[in-house]
């Protein structure tokens, strides 16, 4: 996956910053732009505002982790990946069960958004795995090659 290759060599705080920028973009698109086109999407403005608020919560989480730079960021990286994944079923719950007449445009937009967010969450989770493995390798005692002792 290209995204994972891109972020693999980043320090964890940069991953949190990138996620913050993405969450800000999502909140702005939903809460400022798409809310004005709610009639074309067949979705109430309050739904757009709710989803934008959820994105702002994720923004606050990511940006806080960017600022504090936790000593062990693995759990926080997994937390943001799970938060991002949680956004997807919440969105589709609103589309399928709360909204009465979402348009094909709404389903298209939110399906594409879900693919992007799921890809980001996958990359964040894999990055957390990679980061945890690299930290364990750095902290493990050196391995003695038994054949060199003979």
Protein Blocks (a to p, Z undefined) as FASTA:
>chain_A
ZZlmmmmmpcfklmmmmmmmmmmmmmmmmmmmmmmmmmmnopafklmmmmmmmmmmmmmm
mmmmmmnopablmlmmmmmmmmmmmmmmmmmmmmmmmpmbdcfklmmmmmmmmmmmmmmm
mmmmmmmmmmmmmmmmmmpccdddfklmZZ
